[in-house]
Amino acid sequence: MSLQNWLDNKWIRKHQTPERTLAHYRTIQALPLILGKDREKDINYLDACRIKRNKVEYDYSGGSTHLEADELIKFTKELKTTVINWLWDNYPELLK
């Protein structure tokens, strides 16, 4: 019996990636295209955080430390400043 048979008989449901998950992935991947190639390390960091969050959320608890959370908060505050400055330089009308 194949998985397709199981699907056809409604014994299982096909996994659907939530659109919000794809939106997070796309946003992370777009960073160097928008802010420049020097932000490529940021992709690796944010993607690692995203993957870890998914594992912790679905597989086990206690997988993140307070230090990691503090590091991510600091990073996102700096990234927010960078993005706002980029918007002021390129699309100031979006910030009004």
N, C-alpha and C positions, 0 to 999 in steps of 0.2 A: 504494500500500500504506500502510495506517495504522499508527500505533503499536500499536493494539489487535491488528492482525494479527501484529505482531512478538511481542507478549505471548502471544497464543494459540499461536504456534509455538515459544514458549520460547526465542526468539532474544535476548530481553532480559528482565530482571526489573524489576518495579515497585519504585521506590525506597520504602523504608520508613524513616521517621524513628525512630531509636531512642528508646525510652521514656525513657531517662535524659536525652536532649536535651530532650524535652518537660518533664521534671521540672525541669530547670534553668530553662527559660523560665518555667514556672508559678511557681516560687519567686521569681524576680526580679519578675515582674508582681504578685505578692501583697504585696510589701513595703509599699507605701503603704496597702493595705487593713488590714494588721496593725499596722504601726508608726506610721501616720499620713501625711497628705498631704505633710508637710514632707520626706518621703523620696523624692519623685518624681524629683529629680535623680539619686538613687542608681540608679533604674531605668535611666535613660538611660546612665549610666556603665557599669553592669554589663552592660547589653544590648550596648553598643558593644564591651565586652571579650569578651563571648560570641561576637558575630559575627566579631570579629577572630580569636579563637581558632579558630573553624571554618574561616575562610579560610586561616590559617597551617597548620592541621593538614592540610587537604585540598588546598590549591592551591600553596603555596610555603613555603619556610623562611626564617628570618631576618626575619620581619615584625614582630617585637616587640623592643623594646630592654630593656636591664637597668633603665633608669630607669622604663619603663612597668611592668615586673615589680615593682620596689620600690614604686611608687605603689600598685599593686593590692594588694600584701601589706599595706601600711600601712592602706589602706581596709578590707580584710577584717578586720583586727585590731580596728579601731574599730567596724565593723559587728557583729562577734561580741560585743563588750562591750555594745553597744546591745541586741542580741537577748537576751543573758543577763539584763540588767537588766529588760527587758520581761517575760521569763519569770518572774523573781522577783516582779515586781509583779502579774502576772496569773495565773500557773500555777506557783507555787513547788513544788508536788508533783512536777512533771516534772523538777525539778533534784535530787531526792533519790535 
